[in-house]
């Protein structure tokens, strides 16, 4: 073989090699892929990397639907603890508002300290000397020198600019509160036994009993509020099953129930805050509460990662 034939053979091999390298298969690559090729359509992290937040994170995430994937990882015990703490704080705030608004213990004792000694027994009211409190808007007048105050007396006091009235005579008490007039004769009061209502009896017996009853009442209210929260969450869970089916989302029942529980946080907080504001006299209507909660929950279900 001469040198020209050898050069032609090498040139043919080089051209064949280049054609082989330039060849593109008409079939797609069906080979495996690494984890870097995977992207989660509902977040940058794979589902298995979601971590359950702590109790403070649960509260924060409850307002952010894209974070509900992490909330589905919360253990049942932690979720129950979160709801109990949430309802407990709401109940404590309600109790604080009650005591501030009415000043049940402190103010009542303060008024009693200023009152002369008095007694209510055998259907009649007795007081050592007449007592009068007047701040321009509220009038309190107690005396046993008058048998009773009439509705005409109340109307006259209203004309003078009083909106709150407590008028006590020897036989009857007359009240005006928020424009509503009430009266009660002492002899018609159902006082069991020979109870004599006096200044000392109110301070030493009635007020401690009222304090205990109020405390017990708020404990019962807290328990009922917590149980009611989970009961409503169960109803929302049934709605969540329907929503997930409509969206064709494969989500476990446990994840849907947790979504329902945390979806209630938004309107629960809104209702609690509105209840604490002194200048707000309307509560969140039930139907509005339900609509907003279901809408929020549906969006959270849509944002859940796959296979949770």
Residue pairs with C-beta under 8 A, 6 or more apart in sequence:
35 46
38 46
40 46
40 47
40 305
40 306
41 306
42 66
42 69
42 303
42 304
42 305
42 306
43 66
43 69
43 305
47 69
47 305
47 306
47 307
47 308
50 69
50 70
50 72
50 73
50 305
50 308
51 70
51 73
52 70
52 71
52 73
52 74
52 75
52 78
53 60
53 61
53 67
53 70
53 71
53 74
55 78
55 81
55 82
55 85
57 70
58 71
58 74
58 78
58 79
58 82
58 262
59 82
59 86
59 265
60 67
61 67
61 68
61 70
61 71
61 262
62 71
62 262
62 263
62 265
62 266
63 265
63 266
65 296
65 299
65 300
65 302
65 303
66 303
68 259
68 262
68 300
68 301
68 303
68 304
69 303
69 304
69 305
69 308
71 258
71 259
71 262
72 254
72 255
72 258
72 259
72 304
72 308
74 82
74 258
79 258
79 261
83 226
83 229
83 230
83 261
84 226
86 229
86 265
86 268
87 222
87 225
87 226
87 229
88 222
88 226
90 225
90 268
90 272
91 218
91 221
91 222
91 225
93 272
93 276
94 218
94 221
94 272
94 275
94 276
95 218
97 275
97 276
98 104
98 214
99 105
101 278
104 210
104 214
105 207
105 210
105 211
108 207
109 203
109 207
111 133
112 199
112 202
112 203
114 131
114 133
115 127
115 131
115 142
115 199
116 127
116 128
116 129
116 131
117 127
117 128
117 198
117 199
118 125
118 126
118 127
118 128
118 142
118 198
118 199
119 125
119 126
119 127
119 196
119 197
119 198
120 126
120 186
120 196
120 197
120 198
121 194
121 195
121 196
121 197
123 171
123 185
123 186
123 187
123 189
124 144
124 170
124 171
124 186
124 187
125 142
125 144
125 168
125 169
125 170
125 171
125 173
125 186
126 144
126 170
127 142
127 143
127 144
130 141
130 142
130 143
130 144
130 145
131 140
131 141
131 142
131 143
132 139
132 140
132 141
132 142
133 139
133 140
133 141
134 140
136 161
137 161
137 162
137 163
137 164
138 162
138 163
138 164
138 165
138 166
139 157
139 162
139 164
139 165
139 166
139 167
140 165
140 166
141 149
141 166
141 167
141 168
142 166
142 168
143 168
143 169
143 170
144 169
144 170
145 170
146 169
146 170
147 169
147 170
147 171
147 172
148 169
148 170
148 171
148 172
148 174
148 185
149 167
149 168
149 169
149 172
149 174
150 174
151 174
151 181
151 183
153 167
153 174
154 165
154 167
154 174
154 176
154 181
157 165
157 167
157 176
158 165
158 176
162 176
163 176
163 178
163 179
164 176
164 177
165 174
165 175
165 176
165 177
166 173
166 174
166 175
167 173
167 174
167 175
168 174
171 185
171 186
171 187
172 183
172 184
172 185
172 186
173 183
173 184
173 186
174 181
174 182
174 183
175 181
175 182
175 183
176 182
191 197
195 201
229 264
229 268
230 261
232 264
233 257
233 260
233 261
233 264
234 257
234 260
236 260
236 263
236 264
236 293
236 294
236 297
237 253
237 256
237 257
237 260
239 260
239 294
239 297
240 256
240 257
240 259
240 260
240 297
240 301
241 253
241 256
243 294
243 297
243 298
243 301
244 251
244 256
244 301
247 298
247 301
247 302
249 301
249 302
249 304
250 306
250 307
251 259
251 301
251 304
251 308
252 308
255 304
255 308
256 301
259 297
259 300
259 301
259 304
260 297
262 300
263 293
263 296
263 297
263 300
264 293
266 292
266 293
266 296
267 284
267 289
267 292
267 293
270 284
271 283
271 284
271 289
274 280
274 282
274 283
274 284
275 283
